[in-house]
Amino acid sequence: MRLRTAKGKLKIEHSIIDGVRDLLRTLLEENPETIRSVIPGVIRQVRDARGPVKVHLTVATSNGWKAIALSAGARQELFISTQLSKDQLELLLVELCNRG
């Protein structure tokens, strides 16, 4: 499958679970200087992913952070390329999730 880009920073190789695409676009639009790119990963079905979209950071990667998005009965890995600290990025994600 050929890699497609949306606005150059949201890489779309897989489908994205409900509600997460809008959250990621907003994150990129509001933070163009600090977020280099977001790459959604594998989607897995889970029982405890009900209600509004939730995102939490898990581990540091070589160029940013790995996060897990939960929504609509599924979890999806997100790879966020940024120089922000864990606390700074978590604050941005919490603000976006609370708006939704």
N, C-alpha and C positions, 0 to 999 in steps of 0.2 A: 504494500500500500504506500502510495507516495505521500510524503510529508506535506501538509498544508499549513499555512500560517494565517492567523487572523490578526491584523494590525501589526504583524511582524514579531509579536512577543508571546502570543498564546499559541503554542505548538499543539496541533490536533492530530494525533496518530490513532487515538482510540475515541470512542464515544465518551461523553461526559455526563455524569448523573444529574438528575433534575435539580435545578437551582444553583448548581455549582458554576456553570458556565457564566451566568450573569455576575456572580460574586467575583470570579476571576477577571472578567472584563473590567469591572469597576475597580478592582485592585490595581490593575495595570494602567487604567486611564487616570486614576488619582495619584499614582506614584511612578510616573514615567522615568524619573531620575534614579530611583532606588531599586526598582524591580527590573532586572534584565530580561527574564523570561519565566514562563510557567509551562511545565510539561506535565499534562495529566497522564497517569499511568493506568495500571490494571484496576478493573472494577470487580469486586466480590460481593456477593449477597451476604447480609448479616441480619440478625434478628433485632438488634438494639439500635438501629439507625432510623428512628421515627421522629417526626416533628421537623422543625426548621433545620436548615443547613448548619452543621457544626464543623469547624476545622481546628485541628490541633497539630502542633509541630512535634515530630518524633526525634529525628537525629540530624546532625549536621552532615552535609555532603561537602565535596571538594570545592563547590562554587556556590553554596547556599544551604538550603534546608529541605528535608523531606517532610511532608505533611500528610495527614489523613483527613479526607473530607467524608462526612457521614450525612446521608440524606436518602429518603425514599427507599428504605430497606437495603441500602447498599453502602459500601465504603470504597473510596477511590484514593489511590496514592497520587500525590502531587509533588513534583520536584520544582522548587522555587529557587531561581538563580538570583541572588542578591548579596549585598555586603552588609545588610542590616543584621543587628544582633537578634538573638532569639526573642528577647523581651520586646524589642521594637516591632518585629514582625508579628508576634502574637498580639500586641496591642492593635495593630492595623486590622488583623483578621477578626478579632473580637468586635471591634467597632463595626466592621462590615456585616458580620453575622447578626449583630443586634439591630441593625437597620432593617434587615430583611423581613 
